[in-house]
Amino acid sequence: MTVIQTSTTPVPDERGYFGEFGGRFVPETLIPALDELTAAYHAAMADPAFRQELAQLQASYTGRPTPISYAKRLSEHLGGAQIYLKREDLAHTGAHKINNALGQALLARRMGKRRVVAETGAGQHGVASATASALLGLECHVYMGSVDIARQQPNVFRMKLLGAEVIPVESGSKTLKDAINEAIRDWVTNVRDTFYLLGSALGPHPYPMMVRDFQSVIGLEARRQIVEMAGRLPDACVACVGGGSNAIGLFHAFRDDENVDLIGVEAGGRGIEGGEHAARFADPNLGRPGVLHGTRSFVMQDADGQIVNTHSVSAGLDYASVGPEHAYLRAQERAYYTYATDEEALAAFQTLCQLEGIIPALESSHAVAEVIKRAPGMPKDSIILVNLSGRGDKDLDTVMRELGLNG
Ligand SMILES: *Cc1c(COP(=O)(O)O)cnc(C)c1O
């Protein structure tokens, strides 16, 4: 059984800063709730009983450890580095999001909060939150933009089956960023009995740290597994970056291994030039330091600081900001960030299907696209570890439409 470890690294500092990024940019009324949450989180992580229960659920419910698969045919096809896949697609509910949802739901119950609120865009975090809440007997309310509700019906139905209430959000662009605003508003209003279950390594302190720690099980397992399977550490770790939780969950265990390159892949959408993307680090015209949803990081904004609309074929990467620890790792030159376009991700999706018998999530396909670019130029005895953050069943409609296929 894998027992997660609290971070031994000095970031974030007491105030939740990763260098100049992170912090708490919230209304004064939320500060006591964030302080209560931070204290409860540290107490829980210092309690062997809490960690034991989490580890037990990870094993018996989520199905951890997820395996690492050697991608033999893909490696041969590319003719360079040996490629290993960390299989978060095999976790319960089909992606890494359950790691965080389960950790936070256990914390909610420990804090005596019976009511959970969450936000969701495509519905994946809503489903993970509803799942963990059902398991632990918590009441779950999920805020979701009405535009997203219309285009993500299967996940709306899943959440309802799992006993959650899905609350349509009609403000703004009626998508994820408006749903986050509403979830925060609910939390401010009902803070005494309510826990805000945030879905990525974002938001005000302590969320980026807490989500990272709950997701760090990915890297802790993978580090041990790759040494067992390949006899040594990888030369590079690659992961897609939406809010950044699966990537930071993989990177965290390797950050002190100086010879391991850490590579995050953002959504290049229809290309950087036209601005229709979510590559916050790659487009100096739109991606600049700024504040969104309680944290300071890189934010897609126009010259007046207005948040701009992002685009990606994968809903999970389609967000205007990125976790503050990624902005920090980039500034420190510890991690490197690049992007894959919609077209490159769709091609990588098909390649992985045909060469490995694995249908990846479109988000994860962005990481695979980077591996396809990078592996051929690397020596045959080098190793790339790529995080397959989720499975692609949820994306079949999108892929059919994009490829013009009819099943
Ligand atoms: C939500 C999601 C992502 C993006 O979120 P991160 O916080 O950046 O990990 C990536 N992959 C899958 C499968 C997802 O569901």
PDBQT file of the ligand as one rigid body, heavy atoms in Angstrom, charges set to zero:
ROOT
HETATM    1  C1  LIG A 501      -9.311  17.206 -15.788  1.00  0.00    +0.000 C 
HETATM    2  C2  LIG A 501      -8.342  16.398 -16.543  1.00  0.00    +0.000 A 
HETATM    3  C3  LIG A 501      -7.055  16.882 -16.883  1.00  0.00    +0.000 A 
HETATM    4  C4  LIG A 501      -6.611  18.287 -16.575  1.00  0.00    +0.000 C 
HETATM    5  O1  LIG A 501      -6.538  18.610 -15.235  1.00  0.00    +0.000 OA
HETATM    6  P1  LIG A 501      -5.145  18.755 -14.461  1.00  0.00    +0.000 P 
HETATM    7  O2  LIG A 501      -5.543  19.368 -13.179  1.00  0.00    +0.000 OA
HETATM    8  O3  LIG A 501      -4.266  19.643 -15.293  1.00  0.00    +0.000 OA
HETATM    9  O4  LIG A 501      -4.586  17.408 -14.318  1.00  0.00    +0.000 OA
HETATM   10  C5  LIG A 501      -6.170  16.037 -17.533  1.00  0.00    +0.000 A 
HETATM   11  N1  LIG A 501      -6.529  14.787 -17.875  1.00  0.00    +0.000 NA
HETATM   12  C6  LIG A 501      -7.741  14.275 -17.600  1.00  0.00    +0.000 A 
HETATM   13  C7  LIG A 501      -8.055  12.897 -18.010  1.00  0.00    +0.000 C 
HETATM   14  C8  LIG A 501      -8.688  15.061 -16.933  1.00  0.00    +0.000 A 
HETATM   15  O5  LIG A 501      -9.898  14.552 -16.660  1.00  0.00    +0.000 OA
ENDROOT
TORSDOF 0
